[in-house]
């Protein structure tokens, strides 16, 4: 076998055709990946990975491998040496393996120069070395199995004819059919099983660095099948009927082995951030569904910037992972504005469903243009439909950062959407009334969103005075209470009811103003008002739980502007002016509530202190480092917006604005006389959670002539803010039994190429990756032939 292997390698490199075949392979790769404009161009793609190469390689190898293997047995048949070879004291299997391994090693030699591509992307990463090596080597590992299967098919194809060209065409056809043919048949027959018979299905995940034993078994089965067919194919005599029966048993047996062992497969995600491993909570949402979830993804188009092509790819790959868990996940990518005759109608229909378009800047060949996309998906299940946003906005983010944030958010966005479709509402939320909280119109934007997930009902504590026990029992039927900016003090009786709700495991979200001042009150003739402390009789209540909301105002240089009319009567203009009392708070990147969250806008926020006790406290939101604290009473004047702030005064550092409390709470009335008698009062709670936010305006939406405005959009800065998402995440975290919200903690890093470096050194790297592999091939040929001549000369 080794002698045949050496003979194959020697004969291949002794002929100029061998070098020509490898050179063509390297030239095609080099031109498509580094020179020609298109989807495969690594430099234009802008991302520090080799996905383009692993997408292109199977197609080029469809032609390269048959070109290498076409002479394996066809040449032996043509020259009449096959009969001589079969008379040698070596088994037919060893003959075939010798030919097969010789061709396989030749392909590996052809692939070696492509390691230059790895070096190039590594050097062009931003920063240098920003390349996921685990994913890269895993993808190469997967490519080797594809090469193994192609080579087995190619060697078999060479037994079909004495003519090398016929053998080449037959091998190309077989490789093409096994790679993509089954996928076409599956589309026609709507059969997922047929699709799984094709190489493309199994190579998809391997090409991204995910190694599955089921995929490895598949490629080994294809390789084994065609090597076995080759062993029988080189026999000169006509095969008896019994042998044909045995040959039919082999593919059936291999198929059964694949079906049986696929159920006990192991999967290894070699990517650095495990980006292709779905969170267990996401898997649990869909694994048992019995009817299809149909997903229409509108992120489709020909003129996307490279960043959004990456988002499109990541979306497709994520949905493939969901489909691998349950084949009832069916998705389609649709371009709603492709057909000009229906473009306007489709835009109207999508807008009516709340799927707003996004305008992108596209720069090509130095020319800037605008493109419109719909970064949304619609998921439908049992006559219900939900919209899933694919883009995650963040104030001040460029297109690269926008896509990075969006990619990180995708798994949660789809898992959350599927959960809304699959899981019926179970939890109940009480919106507290009776202490002059915000009215329904001012919290409508958030409550409308919340109704997609939970049952919502108003709840008043007024009946505590007449029937405290019933009020407490009724409140305990809810899972969560929300108190949105109360402005009237709570009585001791009401506090006890709320305290016992917590003791019984109830969750709560408090949005509290410790200072009385409203921005609307400033728009009067004087343009000023006084901020004073607001006593809600909750200080001892929260103190016992471990927090204190201080009656001081946070002023922050990093804040949203205020809209003011400036100028004379005849030349009045609305101007956006600096307003330190509207802090834009950043979230804790290490917590699922606030990870990858847009800035949250506050109005006249207060400062929170955390106190030592047995409760675990997590700061969720805080002001910027350029903060000062202002005590009350204090005059607040709109003229402050027109004055340059004294930056040296903003030296108090980050201040806490929202905090999460988790654990077993001690009653605020422990060891105290209770204001009223209740049955079964508790002094220690079961494990529960509470979130305290030091500003009620976080939940408050504006109202215009068309009704409540969207809480996620701030008109003063004309930008999206994270208020609605923060509140929704907070509620989901407090009520989340399955850990779905924890998907938000998953960190996915999108690696970009250094575009400045590419602009300066583009020609250098193009020459390196196109010319250097050919130079290396030429040097190998010179050295190989020199050694060969020297050996035979002696």
C-alpha positions in Angstrom: 0.0 0.0 0.0 2.8 2.4 0.9 4.6 1.7 -2.4 1.4 2.6 -4.3 1.0 5.7 -2.2 4.5 6.9 -3.0 4.0 6.0 -6.7 0.9 8.2 -6.8 2.6 11.2 -5.3 5.8 10.8 -7.4 3.8 10.4 -10.6 1.6 13.4 -9.8 4.5 15.8 -9.1 6.6 14.4 -11.9 4.1 15.8 -14.3 3.5 19.5 -15.0 -0.2 18.8 -15.0 0.0 18.2 -11.2 1.4 21.6 -10.5 -1.0 23.1 -12.9 -4.0 21.6 -11.1 -2.8 22.9 -7.7 -1.8 26.3 -9.2 -5.3 26.7 -10.6 -6.8 25.9 -7.2 -4.6 28.4 -5.4 -5.2 31.1 -8.1 -9.0 30.7 -7.9 -8.9 30.9 -4.2 -6.6 33.9 -4.2 -8.6 35.9 -6.8 -12.0 35.3 -5.3 -10.9 35.8 -1.7 -8.5 38.7 -2.1 -9.0 40.5 -5.5 -12.4 40.1 -7.1 -15.2 42.1 -5.6 -18.0 40.1 -4.3 -19.4 38.1 -1.3 -16.2 36.1 -1.0 -13.8 39.0 -0.8 -12.2 38.8 2.7 -11.0 42.4 2.7 -14.3 43.9 1.5 -16.2 41.6 4.0 -14.5 43.4 6.8 -14.6 40.7 9.4 -11.7 38.9 11.0 -12.6 35.3 10.0 -12.2 32.9 7.1 -15.8 32.0 6.6 -15.6 33.2 3.0 -12.8 30.6 2.4 -14.7 27.7 3.9 -17.8 28.7 2.0 -15.9 28.9 -1.3 -13.6 25.9 -0.8 -16.2 23.1 -1.3 -17.1 24.4 -4.7 -13.5 24.7 -5.9 -12.6 21.3 -4.5 -15.5 19.8 -6.5 -13.3 20.4 -9.5 -9.8 20.1 -8.0 -10.2 16.7 -6.4 -11.7 15.0 -9.5 -8.8 16.6 -11.5 -6.3 14.9 -9.1 -8.1 11.5 -8.9 -9.3 11.1 -12.5 -6.2 9.2 -13.5 -6.1 6.9 -10.5 -7.6 3.9 -12.2 -8.7 5.2 -15.6 -5.0 5.5 -16.6 -4.2 2.0 -15.3 -7.1 0.6 -17.3 -6.1 2.5 -20.4 -2.5 1.3 -20.3 -3.4 -2.2 -19.3 -1.5 -2.1 -16.1 -4.5 -2.7 -13.8 -4.5 -6.4 -14.5 -0.8 -6.6 -13.7 -1.5 -4.6 -10.5 -4.3 -7.0 -9.5 -1.9 -10.0 -9.8 0.5 -8.6 -7.2 0.5 -10.1 -3.7 -1.6 -7.3 -2.3 -5.3 -7.1 -1.6 -7.6 -5.1 -3.7 -8.5 -3.0 -0.6 -4.8 -2.1 -0.1 -4.5 -1.1 -3.7 -7.5 1.2 -3.4 -6.3 2.6 -0.1 -2.9 3.3 -1.6 -4.4 5.2 -4.5 -6.9 7.0 -2.1 -4.4 8.0 0.5 -2.0 9.3 -2.2 -4.7 11.5 -3.7 -5.8 12.6 -0.2 -2.2 13.7 0.8 -1.9 15.6 -2.5 -5.0 17.6 -1.7 -3.6 18.3 1.8 -0.4 19.6 0.1 -2.6 21.9 -2.0 -4.4 23.2 1.1 -1.2 23.9 3.0 -0.5 27.3 1.3 -4.0 28.5 2.4 -2.6 28.8 5.9 -1.3 32.1 4.6 -4.9 33.3 4.7 -4.9 32.5 8.5 -1.8 34.6 9.0 -3.2 37.5 6.9 -6.5 37.7 8.8 -4.6 37.3 12.1 -2.3 40.3 11.2 -5.2 42.4 9.8 -7.4 41.9 12.8 -8.4 44.9 15.0 -6.4 44.5 17.2 -3.8 42.2 15.7 -4.6 38.6 16.6 -8.3 39.2 16.9 -9.1 35.9 15.2 -11.0 33.0 16.7 -8.4 30.3 16.3 -10.6 27.6 17.8 -13.2 28.3 15.1 -10.6 28.4 12.3 -8.9 25.1 13.2 -12.3 23.5 13.7 -13.3 24.6 10.2 -10.1 23.2 8.7 -10.8 20.0 10.6 -14.3 19.9 9.0 -12.8 20.6 5.6 -10.5 17.6 5.9 -13.5 15.3 6.3 -15.1 16.9 3.2 -11.9 16.4 1.3 -11.9 12.7 2.5 -15.4 12.1 1.1 -14.7 14.0 -2.2 -11.5 12.0 -2.7 -13.3 8.7 -2.2 -15.9 9.7 -4.8 -13.1 10.9 -7.1 -11.2 7.6 -6.9 -14.4 5.7 -7.5 -15.2 7.9 -10.5 -11.8 7.0 -12.0 -13.0 3.3 -12.2 -16.0 4.1 -14.4 -14.0 4.8 -17.6 -10.7 4.4 -19.3 -11.0 8.0 -20.5 -9.7 10.5 -17.9 -12.1 13.3 -19.1 -15.1 11.0 -18.7 -13.8 10.0 -15.2 -13.3 13.7 -14.3 -16.9 14.6 -15.4 -18.4 11.6 -13.6 -16.5 12.5 -10.4 -17.5 16.2 -10.6 -21.2 15.2 -11.1 -21.1 12.8 -8.2 -19.4 15.3 -5.9 -21.8 18.0 -6.9 -24.8 15.7 -6.4 -23.7 14.6 -2.9 -22.8 18.1 -1.9 -25.8 20.0 -3.0 -28.1 17.7 -5.0 -29.9 16.2 -2.0 -30.7 19.7 -0.8 -32.4 20.5 -4.1 -34.4 17.3 -3.9 -35.3 18.0 -0.3 -36.6 21.5 -1.2 -38.8 19.9 -3.9 -40.1 17.1 -1.6 -40.2 19.2 1.5 -38.2 16.5 3.4 -35.7 17.3 6.1 -34.5 13.7 6.0 -33.5 13.9 2.4 -31.6 17.1 3.1 -29.6 15.3 5.8 -28.3 12.8 3.1 -26.3 15.6 1.5 -22.8 16.8 2.4 -23.8 20.5 2.5 -26.1 19.8 5.5 -23.3 18.2 7.5 -20.5 20.6 6.4 -22.4 23.8 7.3 -21.8 23.6 11.1 -18.3 22.1 10.6 -17.3 25.0 8.4 -18.0 27.4 11.3 -15.9 25.4 13.8 -18.6 23.1 15.3 -17.7 19.5 15.3 -20.5 17.0 15.7 -19.9 13.2 15.9 -22.9 12.7 13.7 -21.3 14.8 11.0 -18.0 13.0 11.3 -19.8 9.6 11.1 -21.6 10.8 8.0 -18.4 11.8 6.1 -16.7 8.6 7.3 -19.7 6.6 6.0 -19.6 8.3 2.6 -15.8 7.7 2.4 -16.3 4.0 3.4 -19.1 3.5 0.9 -17.1 4.8 -2.1 -13.9 3.1 -1.1 -15.9 -0.2 -0.9 -17.5 0.5 -4.3 -14.1 1.2 -5.7 -12.8 -2.1 -4.4 -15.5 -3.9 -6.4 -15.2 -1.5 -9.3 -11.6 -2.4 -10.2 -12.5 -6.1 -10.7 -12.4 -7.0 -14.3 -15.0 -9.9 -14.1 -18.7 -9.3 -14.1 -20.1 -9.1 -10.6 -22.3 -12.0 -9.6 -25.9 -11.4 -8.4 -24.9 -12.2 -4.8 -22.3 -9.5 -4.8 -24.8 -6.9 -6.0 -26.9 -7.9 -3.0 -24.0 -7.3 -0.7 -23.3 -3.9 -2.3 -26.9 -2.9 -1.6 -26.6 -3.9 2.0 -23.6 -1.6 2.6 -25.3 1.8 2.1 -28.4 0.6 3.9 -26.3 -0.6 6.9 -24.4 2.7 6.9 -27.6 4.6 6.8 -29.0 2.7 9.7 -25.8 3.2 11.7 -26.0 7.0 11.1 -29.7 7.1 12.1 -29.2 5.2 15.3 -25.9 6.8 16.4 -27.1 10.3 15.5 -29.4 10.2 18.5 -26.5 9.8 20.9 -24.2 12.2 19.2 -21.7 14.6 20.9 -21.2 18.1 19.8 -18.1 20.3 20.3 -18.4 24.0 19.7 -14.8 25.1 19.2 -15.6 28.8 18.8 -14.0 31.0 21.5 -17.4 32.4 22.7 -19.4 29.2 22.1 -21.6 31.2 19.8 -23.2 28.2 18.1 -24.2 26.5 21.4 -27.8 27.5 22.3 -28.6 28.3 25.9 -30.4 25.5 27.6 -33.4 27.9 28.4 -33.7 28.6 24.6 -33.6 24.9 23.8 -36.3 24.2 26.4 -38.6 26.7 24.8 -38.8 24.9 21.4 -37.7 21.3 21.9 -41.1 19.9 22.5 -43.3 21.9 20.1 -45.3 19.6 17.8 -46.4 22.1 15.1 -44.3 24.4 12.9 -43.1 27.9 13.9 -42.8 29.7 10.6 -40.2 32.6 10.6 -40.1 35.2 7.8 -36.9 37.1 8.1 -36.9 40.4 6.1 -33.1 41.0 6.4 -32.5 40.3 2.8 -31.1 42.4 0.0 -28.3 42.9 -2.6 -26.9 46.2 -1.5 -26.3 45.6 2.2 -23.1 47.0 3.8 -20.8 44.2 4.9 -21.7 44.6 8.5 -25.4 43.9 7.8 -24.5 40.9 5.5 -22.7 39.6 8.7 -25.9 40.1 10.7 -27.8 38.3 8.0 -25.4 35.4 8.1 -25.5 35.2 11.9 -29.3 35.2 11.9 -29.4 32.4 9.3 -26.8 30.4 11.3 -28.7 30.9 14.6 -32.0 29.8 13.0 -30.2 26.7 11.7 -29.1 25.9 15.2 -32.7 26.2 16.4 -33.8 24.0 13.5 -31.3 21.4 14.5 -33.0 21.2 17.9 -36.5 20.9 16.4 -37.2 20.5 12.7 -40.5 22.4 13.3 -38.5 25.6 13.1 -38.9 26.7 9.5 -37.5 29.9 8.2 -37.4 31.9 5.0 -35.4 35.1 4.1 -37.6 37.6 2.2 -36.7 40.9 0.5 -40.0 42.9 0.8 -38.8 45.7 -1.5 -37.2 43.6 -4.2 -40.3 43.8 -6.5 -40.7 47.4 -7.4 -44.4 46.9 -8.3 -45.3 45.8 -4.7 -42.5 47.7 -2.9 -44.7 50.6 -1.6 -47.6 48.3 -0.6 -45.2 46.0 1.3 -43.6 49.0 3.1 -47.1 50.2 4.2 -48.1 46.7 5.4 -44.9 46.2 7.4 -45.1 49.7 8.9 -48.7 49.0 10.0 -47.4 46.0 11.9 -44.8 48.1 13.7 -41.9 46.8 11.5 -40.2 50.1 10.8 -37.5 50.3 8.1 -33.9 51.3 8.7 -31.8 53.5 6.5 -28.2 52.6 6.0 -25.2 54.3 4.5 -23.5 52.2 1.8 -20.0 53.2 0.6 -18.8 51.4 -2.6 -15.9 52.5 -4.8 -15.7 55.8 -2.9 -19.4 56.6 -3.6 -21.9 56.9 -0.7 -25.5 55.8 -1.2 -28.5 55.0 1.0 -30.2 51.6 1.3 -33.4 50.7 3.1 -33.7 47.5 5.1 -36.3 45.9 7.4 -34.3 44.4 10.3 -37.2 42.3 11.5 -38.5 38.8 11.6 -42.1 37.6 11.9 -42.6 34.3 13.8 -46.0 32.6 13.4 -47.3 29.6 15.5 -50.9 28.3 15.7 -52.4 31.5 14.2 -50.4 33.8 16.5 -47.6 36.1 15.2 -44.9 38.1 17.0 -42.5 40.6 15.6 -38.8 40.0 16.5 -36.3 42.9 16.2 -33.0 41.9 14.7 -31.2 45.2 15.3 -30.1 46.4 18.8 -29.7 50.1 18.8 -27.4 52.0 21.2 -26.8 55.7 21.5 -23.6 56.8 19.7 -22.9 53.4 18.1 -21.5 53.2 14.6 -22.6 50.5 12.1 -19.9 48.1 13.3 -20.9 48.5 16.9 -24.6 48.3 16.0 -24.1 45.0 14.3 -21.9 43.7 17.2 -24.7 44.6 19.7 -27.3 43.0 17.4 -25.5 39.8 17.0 -25.1 39.4 20.7 -28.8 40.1 21.1 -30.1 37.6 18.5 -30.4 34.5 20.5 -32.4 36.2 23.2 -34.6 38.0 20.7 -35.6 34.8 19.0 -35.9 32.8 22.2 -38.1 35.5 23.7 -40.2 35.6 20.6 -40.7 31.9 20.5 -41.5 31.8 24.2 -44.3 34.4 23.7 -45.8 32.1 21.0 -45.3 28.8 22.7 -45.9 29.5 26.4 -49.3 30.9 27.5 -49.4 33.7 30.0 -49.1 32.4 33.5 -47.9 35.2 35.8 -50.0 38.1 37.1 -48.8 41.6 37.7 -50.5 44.2 39.9 -50.1 47.9 39.0 -50.4 49.7 42.3 -52.9 52.5 42.6 -54.2 54.7 45.4 -51.0 56.6 46.3 -51.2 59.0 43.4 -49.1 56.9 41.1 -48.7 57.7 37.4 -52.0 57.4 35.5 -52.6 54.8 32.9 -51.9 57.1 30.0 -48.4 57.9 31.3 -47.4 54.2 31.6 -49.3 53.0 28.5 -46.2 52.4 26.4 -44.6 50.0 28.8 -47.8 48.3 30.0 -48.8 47.6 26.4 -45.5 45.8 25.9 -45.8 44.0 29.2 -49.3 42.6 28.2 -47.5 40.4 25.6 -46.0 38.4 28.5 -48.2 38.7 31.6 -51.7 39.3 32.9 -51.9 42.9 34.1 -54.4 44.4 36.5 -54.7 47.6 38.6 -54.7 47.1 42.4 -55.5 49.7 45.0 -54.6 49.6 48.7 -57.5 51.9 49.7 -59.4 48.9 51.1 -56.7 48.2 53.7 -58.5 50.6 56.0 -61.8 48.6 55.9 -60.7 45.0 55.2 -56.9 44.6 55.5 -57.0 40.8 55.5 -58.9 40.5 52.3 -56.7 43.1 50.7 -53.5 41.2 51.7 -55.0 37.9 50.5 -56.0 39.4 47.1 -52.6 41.0 46.7 -50.9 37.7 47.4 -52.6 36.2 44.3 -50.3 38.3 42.2 -46.7 37.4 41.4 -45.3 41.0 41.0 -46.3 44.5 42.0 -45.2 47.7 40.3 -45.4 51.0 42.0 -44.8 53.7 39.4 -43.9 57.1 40.9 -46.2 57.3 44.0 -46.5 60.9 45.3 -48.7 60.3 48.3 -47.3 58.8 51.5 -48.1 55.1 52.3 -49.8 54.4 55.6 -48.4 52.0 58.1 -51.2 49.6 57.3 -50.5 49.7 53.6 -46.8 49.2 54.3 -47.5 46.1 56.3 -49.6 44.6 53.5 -46.8 45.3 51.1 -44.2 43.9 53.5 -46.1 40.7 53.9 -46.5 40.4 50.1 -42.7 40.3 50.0 -42.5 37.9 53.0 -44.7 35.5 51.0 -42.3 35.5 48.1 -43.8 38.3 46.0 -41.6 40.2 43.7 -41.7 44.0 43.4 -40.5 46.8 41.1 -40.4 50.2 42.8 -39.9 53.4 40.9 -39.6 56.1 43.5 -39.0 59.9 43.5 -37.6 61.1 46.8 -37.6 64.6 45.6 -40.7 66.5 44.3 -39.9 68.4 41.1 -41.4 68.1 37.6 -39.8 69.2 34.4 -43.2 70.3 33.1 -43.5 72.7 36.0 -40.5 74.6 34.8 -42.2 75.7 31.6 -44.0 78.7 33.2 -43.4 82.5 33.0 -40.6 82.4 35.5 -39.0 79.3 34.1 -38.1 77.9 37.5 -39.5 75.9 40.4 -38.3 74.5 43.7 -37.2 70.9 44.3 -38.2 69.7 47.8 -37.9 66.4 49.6 -40.9 64.1 49.2 -41.8 62.0 52.2 -43.5 58.7 51.1 -43.1 57.1 54.5 -41.0 54.4 52.9 -37.6 55.2 54.4 -37.7 52.7 57.2 -39.4 50.2 54.8 -36.5 50.2 52.3 -33.8 50.7 55.0 -34.8 47.3 56.5 -34.4 45.7 53.1 -31.0 47.2 52.6 -31.3 50.4 50.6 -31.8 54.1 51.2 -33.1 56.6 48.6 -31.5 59.9 49.5 -33.5 63.2 48.9 -30.8 64.7 46.7 -30.7 65.4 42.9 -28.2 63.9 40.6 -26.7 66.3 38.0 -24.7 64.6 35.3 -22.7 66.1 32.4 -23.5 63.0 30.4 -27.2 63.6 30.0 -30.0 64.1 27.5 -30.6 67.6 26.3 -33.7 69.7 27.0 -35.7 71.5 24.2 -36.0 75.2 24.8 -37.3 78.0 22.6 -34.6 80.7 22.1 -34.4 83.9 20.2 -36.7 86.9 19.7 -40.4 86.9 19.1 -39.8 87.0 15.3 -37.0 84.5 15.3 -37.8 81.9 17.8 -36.2 78.5 17.4 -36.3 75.3 19.4 -32.8 74.4 20.5 -31.4 71.3 22.2 -29.4 72.5 25.2 -27.4 70.7 27.9 -29.5 69.7 30.8 -27.7 67.9 33.6 -30.9 66.8 35.4 -31.6 64.1 32.7 -28.8 61.6 33.3 -28.2 58.9 30.7 -27.4 56.0 32.9 -25.3 53.1 31.8 -26.1 49.5 32.7 -24.1 46.8 34.5 -22.5 44.8 31.7 -22.3 41.7 33.9 -26.0 41.3 34.6 -28.6 39.9 32.2 -31.0 42.8 32.9 -28.6 45.5 31.7 -26.1 43.6 29.5 -25.9 45.2 26.0 -28.5 47.8 27.1 -29.0 51.2 25.5 -28.6 54.2 27.9 -31.5 54.7 30.2 -32.9 58.2 30.5 -33.7 59.6 34.0 -35.4 62.9 35.0 -34.4 64.4 38.4 -33.0 61.1 39.6 -32.0 60.5 43.2 -29.1 58.7 44.7 -29.3 55.2 46.3 -27.2 54.0 49.1 -26.9 50.2 49.8 -26.7 49.1 53.4 -25.1 46.0 54.9 -27.4 43.1 55.6 -27.9 39.5 54.4 -29.5 40.6 51.1 -27.5 40.3 47.9 -27.4 43.7 46.1 -26.5 44.3 42.5 -26.2 47.8 41.0 -28.0 47.8 37.7 -27.8 51.4 36.6 -25.5 54.3 37.6 -24.7 57.8 36.5 -21.5 58.7 34.7 -18.2 59.6 36.4 -18.9 63.3 35.9 -21.7 63.6 38.5 -22.5 66.0 41.3 -25.1 65.8 44.0 -27.4 68.7 44.8 -29.3 68.8 48.1 -32.8 70.1 48.5 -34.7 72.4 48.9 -33.2 73.9 45.8 -34.3 76.2 43.0 -34.2 74.6 39.5 -34.0 77.2 36.7 -34.2 76.7 32.9 -31.5 79.3 32.6 -29.0 76.6 33.8 -29.4 75.0 30.3 -28.0 78.2 28.7 -25.0 78.4 31.0 -21.7 76.6 30.6 -21.4 74.0 33.4 -18.5 74.2 35.9 -17.0 70.8 35.2 -14.8 70.9 38.3 -18.0 70.6 40.5 -19.0 67.3 38.8 -16.6 65.2 40.9 -18.8 62.8 42.9 -18.1 59.9 40.5 -20.6 57.1 39.6 -23.9 57.2 41.6 -26.3 54.3 42.0 -29.7 54.8 40.3 -31.2 51.3 40.3 -30.4 48.3 42.4 -31.5 44.7 42.5 -32.1 43.0 45.9 -32.2 39.2 46.1 -32.4 36.8 49.1 -34.5 36.1 52.2 -35.8 39.5 53.4 -36.4 40.3 57.0 -39.7 42.0 57.7 -39.7 45.8 58.1 -42.0 45.1 61.1 -39.8 42.4 62.7 -39.8 43.0 66.5 -42.2 45.9 66.1 -45.8 46.3 67.0 -47.9 45.6 63.9 -50.3 48.5 63.0 -53.0 45.9 62.2 -53.7 42.3 62.9 -53.2 39.9 60.0 -53.3 36.1 59.9 -50.0 34.2 59.6 -47.7 37.2 59.5 -44.1 36.3 58.7 -40.9 37.9 59.9 -38.6 36.1 57.3 -39.4 35.8 53.6 -38.9 32.9 51.3 -36.2 33.7 48.6 -37.5 36.6 46.5 -36.4 39.6 44.5 -37.0 43.3 44.4 -35.7 46.2 42.2 -35.6 49.8 43.4 -35.2 52.6 40.9 -34.6 56.1 42.2 -36.8 57.9 39.6 -40.4 57.4 38.7 -40.0 59.1 35.3 -38.1 56.1 34.0 -41.4 54.5 33.2 -43.2 57.7 32.2 -44.1 58.1 28.5 -45.1 61.5 27.0 -48.5 62.1 25.5 -49.1 64.0 22.3 -52.2 64.6 20.2 -52.1 61.1 18.9 -51.9 59.6 22.4 -49.1 58.0 24.4 -45.6 58.1 22.7 -43.1 55.3 22.7 -41.1 55.0 25.9 -38.1 53.8 24.0 -37.7 57.0 22.0 -36.6 60.3 23.6 -37.8 63.3 21.6 -35.5 65.8 23.3 -32.4 64.0 22.0 -34.1 62.4 19.0 -32.6 59.1 19.9 -33.7 55.7 21.1 -33.1 55.1 24.8 -33.2 51.9 26.8 -36.0 52.7 29.3 -38.6 50.2 27.9 -36.1 47.4 27.4 -34.7 47.9 30.9 -38.1 47.8 32.6 -39.1 44.7 30.5 -35.8 43.0 31.3 -36.3 43.8 35.0 -39.8 42.3 35.1 -38.7 39.3 33.1 -35.8 38.7 35.5 -38.0 39.0 38.5 -40.6 36.6 37.2 -38.3 34.3 35.0 -38.6 30.7 36.2 -36.7 29.2 33.3 -33.7 31.5 33.1 -34.5 32.8 29.6 -33.4 36.3 30.5 -29.9 34.9 31.3 -29.3 34.5 27.6 -28.7 38.2 27.6 -25.5 37.6 29.6 -23.9 35.6 26.7 -21.0 37.6 25.3 -20.4 37.3 21.6 -17.5 39.2 20.2 -17.6 40.1 16.5 -14.0 40.5 15.2 -13.4 43.2 12.6 -10.6 43.8 10.3 -8.5 47.0 10.6 -9.8 49.0 7.7 -7.2 51.7 8.0 -4.4 49.1 7.8 -6.1 47.5 4.8 -6.4 50.8 3.0 -2.6 51.4 3.4 -1.4 47.8 2.8 -4.1 46.3 0.5 -1.8 45.6 -2.4 0.8 43.9 -0.2 -1.6 41.5 1.3 -3.2 40.7 -2.1 0.2 39.9 -3.5 1.1 37.8 -0.5 -2.0 35.7 -0.7 -2.1 35.3 -4.5 1.5 35.2 -5.6 3.3 33.7 -2.5 1.4 30.4 -2.6 2.4 30.0 -6.3 6.0 30.8 -5.4 6.0 28.2 -2.7 4.5 25.7 -5.1 7.2 26.5 -7.6 9.9 26.1 -5.0 8.4 22.8 -3.9 8.4 21.6 -7.5 12.1 22.6 -8.1 13.2 20.9 -4.9 11.1 17.8 -5.5 12.4 17.3 -9.0 16.0 18.1 -8.0 15.8 15.3 -5.4 14.1 13.0 -7.8 16.7 13.5 -10.5 19.6 13.1 -8.1 18.1 9.9 -6.7 17.6 8.3 -10.2 20.9 9.7 -11.5 22.7 7.8 -8.8 
